[in-house]
Amino acid sequence: MADTSATDLSYVRTEMEPDAPRPRHDTGIVGWLRQNLFSSWTNTLLTLLGAWVIWIVVPPLIQFALIDAVWTGENRQACTTIAQGGVLPDGWFGACWPYVGDYFAQFVYGRYPFDARWRVDIVFVLFAIGLIPMLIPSAPFKRENIIYMAVIFPVAALLLLTGGHFYYGDFGPTDLLLESLRNSEWVQHNLGAEFLATVRSVQLFLAKDVQIGDALRLNHGFLADFALVTVVASLLASAWALSTGSSVVGMLRVIAITMGGIAVLLLVLAYDFGLSHVETDVWGGLLVTLVIAVTGIAASLPLGILLALGRRSNMPIVRAVCVAFIEFWRGVPLITVLFMSSVMLPLFLPEGVTFDKLLRALIGVALFSAAYMAEVVRGGLQAISKGQYEGADAVGLTYWQKTRLIILPQALTLVIPGIVNTFIGLFKDTTLVLIIGLFDFLGQMQSSFTDPTWASPVQATTAYLFAAIVYWVFCFAMSRYSIFTERRLSTGHKH
Amino acid sequence: MAVQDAGVPRLAGGGSGFSVLNDQRVRGVLFQVLLVIGVVSFAWWLISNTAANLRDQGIEFGFGILWNTAGFSINQTLIEYQENSTYGRVYIVGLLNTLLVAALGVVLATVLGFIVGIARLSNNWIIARAATVYIEVLRNLPLLLQIFIWYFAVLRLLPAKREALDMGPFGLLNIAGWYAPSPVLGEGFWLVVVALLLAILGCFAISSWARKRLAATGQPFPVFLASVGLIVAALVVSLILVALIWGKPLTLEYPTLGNFGPRGGARLFPELMGLLLALSTYTASFIAEIVRAGILAVSKGQTEASYSLGLRSGPTLRLVIIPQAMRVIIPPLTSQYLNLTKNSSLAVAIAYPDLVSVFAGTALNQTGRAVEFILITMATYLMISLITSLFMNWYNARMALVER
């Protein structure tokens, strides 16, 4: 055993010396400033540059919007200088908020009749009721929610906004059929005048209306057309089912459900609920912006999905048609599309058929955004691994079963951020309709400039500032939502 | 037998057995035939309706209208144009104006976009935040609103027509536009142009020679510095030479403020300025995001590997990071350029005389020939898009990673 005193280690610390505090210039506000703003002389220079840019932009904006702004007033006098005929000192330059307050209702509803504006409010509420749970990923009843948004809400909105009580004139296949029967030489030769007279009387009968109760008026011809379409569709479906060996009853059930559903919707829209009729000419403001954006996206989604599937199809002609369609709409500016739909669409239609201005713009916007939507969906289709396609094929699913049950649910979930981004783009692009004479939110503002009550040099600037705030809140919220979904979806996918 | 029967799976469907319609190829052909019939008959329906409607209105379809006299004036024309010029000339004037604003916009948007994009990645807190705010604000506002703000709110703050803001060497600025000093070329200026062209050719020669030398010997050559030097030298020498032989090679004509406002100089119309500012700041916010994504897409390992090979930070950036980032940046960048070009059609809202404004707008309203004029306008934009995508495909093929 060795001498223990030689191994006496009492001079060695038994506990650690506490950490020295970080140098003062490295902590707290000073440290943060040194690290983030003044770490080197170039950085200091950049800081000064940034501060200068902020200084020239932010204070004047605050000065205009808040400090120098006028908050109350009755008319233009409140917002003009003495030299301009008002009450403010010369050289004053600030926002005129009472003008915005005065016009606020018009910016939201346009010239929609006062006593019917509650209908627009209900539509906004119904939309929010459907939209909010749809946006929350964990909210239950997604399926019911989608049915509500895809079927119930559009019908309710159409009913409330226009007033319903639609009258369907004879759109014509039955009449056309009878007419050609009457004109055919064979019939004239072989069946004689009596038969022709019968046909004629049937035609006259079809032109009449049937009144059901007080509130429902339907055209005979329309009913005949509906029956004709149902019968033809059933016959075609049965023929297809018999020749491919699939179930005839199943096919007919599908037809019955579809046509029955359509019939119910048409009847609801034809029913007179006592709402006054409101022409789309008087719609305006935020209402028109939302109608165009939401209809555009809703119409473009199914069309875009079909186009995207078509573009990835094995069938060369289908692919070519889809590529041509997509590239055409993506290659031209929206404004030319709107010009086309406003001046060329009336020429495309048979004589006597007219669409109102809003509907024409909607058609243009829907076709335009369908092309962009198709590219977004295609991205989702490409992102799904080949194994999914092959697995679906291996268990013997048909193309549509595979697409509906395996591919689209995954692909569409993946592209939610892309869809939201497309919607943001569309929402911003709706402003273009003011060029073809519709009054969207921005267009309504432009038109308010003509009113002499509030005419002042600051009017346009105030209006644009307000418009900018509103658009920005909408778009920024949507872009945050898009980022949120992207993050939520990306967990587990990233390496 | 019955037991055996149950065990045999049926080939197709239910009871009635196999049919040709269950063959996928037959179905494909059938479906495509139906599609072609549908598309063709729809197109035929549209065309026959249009023809009937035009006949009713007494309009004869044809492009001969392009040779008729337009009879309206256009304030900004890059080629000679008078009121008695033809609609065909209106088209060219409009197209050139579109291309002008697109070209200027692309340059400005690229410069601004790269600055903002890099600024967003800066370590400097205030710069990064300012860049973020810029992007988030500009991206989320409709372009048309931004055009209105620039044209009807910001540019209206400028001095009235008879006054002007004196910007020294940059000329005068007022509500009627920017009166920039215009260059007046002296005699013999062609020599400078020739020298510049020769110098640019020389730069290409230097770079190809340097690449060959690098491949052969491994010795690098400062191509960039040499090129700049060559161009500067060519300019200086030629300018001095011209000055010695003919006198002043180039003079700037400055605008002066007369009683009725500024006179002389080159005038930039406020419509062009408003449109250009809106287009380039808006597009820059998208380009900035693309640039940021491109830089972030190059993994950190690339930088580290480059350092460990002994490259310094300059060559690392130039030879390793930027080429890889550009591969990610260029495709979306091109589509932004295309968007900018298409968005320039919003010019119609502030009456900048671009293609849509003068051709699909004024000329169409004057003649009522919607079909021809809209078709030509759309075809023009389609051509621009197609040419751009062709370029993109070529570029992508060239830049695609060659995997071995």
Interface residues (C-beta under 8 A of the other chain):
Chain A: N36 L37 S39 N43 L46 T47 L49 G50 A51 V53 I54 W240 L242 S243 T244 G245 S246 S247 N314 M315 P316 I317 V318 V321 E327 F328 R330 G331 V332 P333 L334 I335 T336 F339 M340 V343 M344 P346 L347 F348 L349 P350 E351 I424 K428 D429 T430 T431 L432 L434 I435 L442 Q446 A460 T461 Y464 A467 A468 Y471 W472 C475 F476 S479
Chain B: A12 G13 G14 G15 S16 G17 F18 S19 L21 N22 G28 F31 Q32 L35 V36 V39 L46 N49 T50 A52 N53 L54 D56 S122 N123 N124 W125 I126 I127 R129 A130 E136 V137 R139 N140 L141 P142 L143 L144 L145 F148 I149 F152 A153 R156 K342 N343 S345 L346 V348 A349 V356 A360 L364 A370 V371 I374 T377 M378 Y381 L382 I384 S385 L386
